[in-house]
Amino acid sequence: MRKWLALALVCVACVSIAQVPAGPRGFKVGGQKRAWGVGLDLPPALRSALLSLGRTRYSGTRVVTQKQGPNRESHTEFVITDGIRSRVEFPNTSALRGQVIVEDNEHRRHYMPDKNELHILPPRREQAFGRIAQLGKRKFTFTQTPGGMVAGLNTQLVTVSDPKGNVMQRLWIEPNSGLFVKREIYDRTGALQASFEFTQMNLRPRIDASDFNLQPKGVRIITPQIALNGIIKRERFLDVKFPENGGLQLEAAHIMKIGGQAVLVQNYVGSGHRVSLYQLRASVDPAQLGRLARPEVRTYSWQSSGSSFVLVGDVSDAELRELARRLGG
């Protein structure tokens, strides 16, 4: 059981952790310094896309697909983007109908009318751009070829492969605007894990400032910290977490079932890095974890008061140990 739990935890962590090292050559978008730069050796279309962050203006319809176990599930989104601001809605036929997501460079607000909740989260779009930008520093290779027509736009296709030649991503980019109009993400076996594709785009939309208002009255405000505190109290986990002013920002917290065990997962971002903390009521073999982790992902585990903790991140071993020390590890 210990070996299986170790394997499952690292497999999950390797999917959720994407390396985004902080670098000295960032650039400003929306008045803020980015922790990642755009390499001169990237294909022209990809450079255009990364440099366009915070400058694009469009509306459109896209289909998002994700592999869930043996099945693939899809939904449609209506998107409006104006620089650093974006709004996502869903069609009336969707299971997500009524939900609205508005994001800027400070927050991601997600309104869920069925629950009468407004979730306030860290922004995600810049992180996604940063992860793509930093793949070159991990010796990934990029090739650019004609991508054909997507949503009525002529595109360039950028294929991203790992050092062994496995295709990890395919990106269809409209080179003049730098828009990602289609994206596919693969696992190391070559199976398609997730994708999105615009089926319609308007590069000259009529956008009103009110499109980015999302302040419904009488809703419950849910932040990742509120959600985490609720889980700890309800599920009786140990109150072990990074402080709110400690340099790491809590992105999400949830319960995951692994090997019949309830595992508390906390995902943090900060300084261009991602760190996840796993807490479970079972022992984990540290040596097994070390053998299973990918080279770019490091792990550190310890036991305390009858519980096990596994810290996973894209930082150095010394930094990971220091983070664990702050938590009592």
C-alpha positions as CSV (number, residue, x, y, z in Angstrom):
1,M,0.0,0.0,0.0
2,R,2.8,2.4,0.9
3,K,4.5,1.9,-2.5
4,W,1.2,2.3,-4.4
5,L,0.4,5.5,-2.5
6,A,3.9,6.9,-3.3
7,L,3.5,6.1,-6.9
8,A,0.0,7.6,-7.2
9,L,1.0,10.8,-5.3
10,V,4.0,11.5,-7.6
11,C,2.1,10.7,-10.7
12,V,-0.6,13.2,-9.7
13,A,1.9,15.8,-8.7
14,C,3.8,15.5,-12.0
15,V,0.7,16.3,-13.9
16,S,-0.2,19.4,-11.7
17,I,3.3,20.8,-11.4
18,A,4.7,22.6,-14.4
19,Q,8.2,24.2,-14.1
20,V,8.2,28.0,-14.3
21,P,11.6,29.2,-13.0
22,A,11.9,32.8,-12.1
23,G,14.4,34.6,-14.3
24,P,16.2,37.9,-14.4
25,R,14.9,38.9,-17.8
26,G,11.2,39.3,-17.3
27,F,9.1,41.9,-19.1
28,K,6.1,44.1,-18.2
29,V,2.5,43.5,-19.2
30,G,-0.3,45.5,-17.8
31,G,2.2,47.5,-15.7
32,Q,3.6,44.5,-13.8
33,K,6.9,42.7,-14.0
34,R,6.7,39.1,-15.3
35,A,8.9,36.4,-13.8
36,W,9.6,34.9,-17.2
37,G,11.1,36.2,-20.4
38,V,10.6,35.3,-24.1
39,G,13.6,33.6,-25.6
40,L,15.0,34.8,-28.9
41,D,15.4,31.3,-30.1
42,L,11.6,30.5,-30.0
43,P,9.8,30.2,-33.3
44,P,8.5,33.6,-34.5
45,A,4.8,32.7,-34.1
46,L,5.3,31.6,-30.5
47,R,7.3,34.7,-29.7
48,S,4.5,36.8,-31.1
49,A,1.9,34.9,-29.0
50,L,3.9,35.3,-25.8
51,L,4.6,39.0,-26.4
52,S,0.9,39.6,-27.1
53,L,-0.1,38.8,-23.5
54,G,-2.1,41.8,-22.2
55,R,-2.5,43.3,-25.7
56,T,-5.0,41.1,-27.6
57,R,-8.7,42.1,-28.1
58,Y,-11.2,39.6,-29.4
59,S,-14.4,37.6,-28.8
60,G,-15.1,34.1,-29.8
61,T,-16.5,30.6,-29.2
62,R,-14.2,27.7,-28.2
63,V,-14.6,24.0,-27.4
64,V,-12.6,22.7,-24.4
65,T,-12.0,19.0,-24.1
66,Q,-10.3,17.1,-21.2
67,K,-9.6,13.4,-20.6
68,Q,-11.3,12.2,-17.4
69,G,-10.2,8.6,-16.8
70,P,-11.3,6.6,-19.8
71,N,-13.6,9.3,-21.1
72,R,-13.1,12.7,-22.8
73,E,-15.5,15.4,-21.8
74,S,-16.1,18.6,-23.7
75,H,-17.9,21.9,-23.1
76,T,-18.3,25.2,-25.1
77,E,-17.2,28.6,-23.9
78,F,-18.1,32.1,-25.0
79,V,-15.0,34.3,-24.5
80,I,-14.4,38.1,-24.5
81,T,-10.8,39.4,-24.0
82,D,-9.6,43.0,-23.9
83,G,-6.0,43.2,-22.9
84,I,-5.5,41.8,-19.4
85,R,-9.2,41.4,-18.8
86,S,-11.3,38.4,-20.0
87,R,-14.8,37.0,-19.5
88,V,-16.1,33.5,-20.0
89,E,-19.7,32.4,-20.2
90,F,-21.4,29.2,-21.2
91,P,-24.4,28.4,-23.5
92,N,-27.8,27.7,-22.0
93,T,-27.6,24.0,-23.1
94,S,-24.4,23.5,-21.0
95,A,-24.2,21.9,-17.6
96,L,-22.2,25.1,-16.7
97,R,-24.9,27.5,-17.8
98,G,-25.2,30.6,-15.7
99,Q,-21.6,30.5,-14.5
100,V,-19.4,33.4,-15.4
101,I,-15.6,33.8,-15.0
102,V,-13.9,37.2,-15.1
103,E,-10.2,37.5,-14.9
104,D,-7.7,40.4,-14.7
105,N,-4.0,40.6,-13.6
106,E,-5.0,40.4,-10.0
107,H,-7.9,37.9,-9.6
108,R,-10.0,35.3,-11.2
109,R,-13.6,35.6,-10.2
110,H,-15.9,32.6,-10.8
111,Y,-19.6,33.0,-10.2
112,M,-21.6,29.8,-9.5
113,P,-25.3,30.7,-9.3
114,D,-26.4,27.1,-8.4
115,K,-24.3,27.4,-5.2
116,N,-24.8,31.1,-4.8
117,E,-21.1,31.5,-4.5
118,L,-18.4,33.8,-5.9
119,H,-15.0,32.1,-5.9
120,I,-12.1,34.6,-5.9
121,L,-8.8,32.9,-7.1
122,P,-5.4,33.9,-8.4
123,P,-5.3,34.6,-12.1
124,R,-4.3,31.7,-14.4
125,R,-3.8,33.1,-17.9
126,E,-0.3,34.5,-17.2
127,Q,0.8,31.3,-15.5
128,A,-0.2,29.3,-18.6
129,F,1.8,31.7,-20.8
130,G,4.7,31.5,-18.5
131,R,4.8,27.7,-18.5
132,I,5.0,27.7,-22.3
133,A,7.7,30.3,-22.3
134,Q,9.9,28.3,-19.9
135,L,9.8,25.0,-21.8
136,G,12.8,26.1,-23.8
137,K,14.9,26.3,-20.6
138,R,14.1,22.6,-20.0
139,K,15.7,21.7,-23.4
140,F,12.3,21.2,-25.1
141,T,12.4,21.7,-28.9
142,F,10.1,23.8,-31.0
143,T,9.2,23.5,-34.7
144,Q,7.0,25.8,-36.7
145,T,5.1,24.7,-39.8
146,P,1.9,25.9,-41.6
147,G,-1.1,25.1,-39.5
148,G,-3.9,25.6,-41.9
149,M,-7.2,27.3,-41.2
150,V,-8.7,27.4,-37.7
151,A,-11.9,29.4,-37.0
152,G,-11.5,31.1,-40.4
153,L,-7.9,32.3,-39.6
154,N,-4.7,31.2,-41.3
155,T,-2.4,29.8,-38.6
156,Q,1.2,28.6,-37.9
157,L,1.6,25.3,-36.0
158,V,4.2,25.2,-33.3
159,T,5.0,21.7,-32.1
160,V,6.7,21.3,-28.7
161,S,8.7,18.1,-28.0
162,D,10.6,16.9,-25.0
163,P,14.3,16.1,-25.1
164,K,13.5,12.5,-26.1
165,G,11.4,13.6,-29.0
166,N,7.9,13.0,-27.5
167,V,5.4,15.6,-28.7
168,M,4.0,17.3,-25.6
169,Q,2.0,20.2,-27.1
170,R,0.7,21.5,-30.4
171,L,-0.1,25.2,-30.6
172,W,-2.0,26.8,-33.5
173,I,-1.2,30.5,-33.6
174,E,-2.6,33.4,-35.7
175,P,0.8,35.1,-36.3
176,N,-0.4,38.7,-36.8
177,S,-2.4,38.9,-33.6
178,G,-0.4,36.3,-31.7
179,L,-3.6,34.5,-30.6
180,F,-3.7,30.9,-29.6
181,V,-6.6,29.6,-31.6
182,K,-6.1,25.9,-30.9
183,R,-4.0,23.9,-28.4
184,E,-3.4,20.2,-27.7
185,I,-1.6,18.7,-24.7
186,Y,-0.3,15.2,-24.7
187,D,1.1,12.8,-22.1
188,R,4.4,11.0,-22.5
189,T,2.7,8.0,-24.1
190,G,1.3,10.2,-26.9
191,A,-2.3,10.2,-25.6
192,L,-4.2,13.5,-26.0
193,Q,-5.0,14.8,-22.5
194,A,-6.6,18.2,-23.1
195,S,-7.3,20.6,-25.8
196,F,-9.2,23.8,-26.8
197,E,-10.2,25.0,-30.3
198,F,-11.9,28.2,-31.3
199,T,-14.7,27.6,-33.8
200,Q,-15.4,31.3,-34.3
201,M,-13.4,34.5,-33.6
202,N,-14.0,38.2,-34.0
203,L,-10.8,40.3,-33.9
204,R,-12.8,43.6,-33.9
205,P,-15.5,43.0,-31.3
206,R,-17.7,45.6,-29.6
207,I,-16.7,45.4,-26.0
208,D,-18.3,47.3,-23.1
209,A,-16.5,48.0,-19.8
210,S,-19.5,46.4,-18.0
211,D,-18.6,43.0,-19.6
212,F,-15.9,42.7,-16.9
213,N,-18.1,43.5,-14.0
214,L,-18.9,40.5,-11.7
215,Q,-20.2,41.7,-8.4
216,P,-23.5,39.8,-7.8
217,K,-25.3,40.8,-4.6
218,G,-26.0,38.4,-1.7
219,V,-23.5,35.6,-2.7
220,R,-21.1,33.8,-0.5
221,I,-17.5,34.8,-1.1
222,I,-15.2,31.8,-1.3
223,T,-11.4,32.2,-1.4
224,P,-8.9,29.3,-1.6
225,Q,-8.0,30.0,2.1
226,I,-11.7,29.8,3.2
227,A,-12.1,26.6,1.3
228,L,-8.9,25.1,2.8
229,N,-10.0,26.1,6.4
230,G,-13.4,24.5,5.8
231,I,-11.8,21.2,4.6
232,I,-9.4,21.1,7.5
233,K,-12.2,21.6,10.0
234,R,-14.7,19.3,8.3
235,E,-12.4,16.4,7.5
236,R,-10.2,16.8,10.6
237,F,-6.9,17.2,8.9
238,L,-4.0,18.8,10.7
239,D,-3.9,22.6,10.3
240,V,-0.6,22.6,8.3
241,K,-0.4,25.3,5.5
242,F,1.8,28.1,4.3
243,P,1.1,31.5,5.8
244,E,-0.8,34.0,3.6
245,N,2.1,36.5,3.7
246,G,4.9,34.0,3.2
247,G,5.5,34.5,-0.5
248,L,3.4,31.6,-1.7
249,Q,-0.2,32.2,-2.8
250,L,-2.7,29.4,-2.3
251,E,-4.3,28.7,-5.7
252,A,-6.6,25.8,-4.7
253,A,-7.4,23.2,-2.1
254,H,-9.4,20.0,-2.5
255,I,-9.7,16.4,-1.3
256,M,-8.5,13.6,-3.6
257,K,-9.0,9.9,-3.1
258,I,-5.9,7.8,-3.7
259,G,-5.8,4.1,-2.9
260,G,-8.9,4.5,-0.7
261,Q,-7.2,7.2,1.3
262,A,-8.5,10.8,1.5
263,V,-5.7,13.1,0.6
264,L,-5.7,16.9,1.2
265,V,-4.1,18.7,-1.7
266,Q,-3.0,22.3,-1.5
267,N,-1.6,24.0,-4.6
268,Y,0.5,27.1,-4.3
269,V,2.1,29.6,-6.7
270,G,4.8,32.2,-6.2
271,S,7.9,33.7,-7.7
272,G,7.3,31.8,-10.9
273,H,7.1,28.4,-9.3
274,R,4.5,25.9,-8.3
275,V,4.4,23.9,-5.1
276,S,1.9,21.3,-3.9
277,L,1.4,20.0,-0.4
278,Y,-0.2,16.6,0.2
279,Q,-1.5,15.5,3.6
280,L,-2.8,11.9,4.3
281,R,-3.3,9.6,7.1
282,A,-0.9,6.9,5.9
283,S,2.8,6.4,5.7
284,V,4.8,7.3,2.6
285,D,8.2,5.8,1.7
286,P,10.5,8.8,1.0
287,A,13.0,6.6,-0.9
288,Q,10.2,5.4,-3.2
289,L,9.1,9.0,-3.8
290,G,12.6,10.0,-4.8
291,R,12.9,7.2,-7.4
292,L,9.5,8.0,-9.0
293,A,9.8,11.7,-9.4
294,R,10.6,13.2,-12.7
295,P,13.9,15.1,-12.9
296,E,12.3,18.6,-13.0
297,V,10.0,17.8,-10.0
298,R,11.4,17.3,-6.5
299,T,9.8,15.8,-3.5
300,Y,10.2,15.9,0.2
301,S,8.2,13.9,2.7
302,W,7.9,13.6,6.5
303,Q,5.5,12.3,9.2
304,S,4.0,14.2,12.1
305,S,1.3,13.4,14.6
306,G,0.2,10.3,12.8
307,S,-0.1,12.0,9.4
308,S,2.2,12.0,6.3
309,F,3.1,15.1,4.3
310,V,4.6,15.2,0.8
311,L,5.8,18.5,-0.6
312,V,6.3,18.5,-4.4
313,G,7.7,21.4,-6.4
314,D,9.8,22.7,-9.2
315,V,12.4,24.3,-6.9
316,S,15.8,23.1,-5.7
317,D,16.2,20.4,-3.1
318,A,17.5,23.1,-0.6
319,E,14.5,25.4,-1.3
320,L,12.1,22.4,-0.9
321,R,13.7,21.5,2.4
322,E,13.4,25.1,3.6
323,L,9.8,25.2,2.7
324,A,9.2,21.9,4.5
325,R,11.0,23.3,7.6
326,R,8.5,26.2,7.7
327,L,5.7,23.6,8.0
328,G,7.4,21.6,10.7
329,G,9.0,19.0,8.4
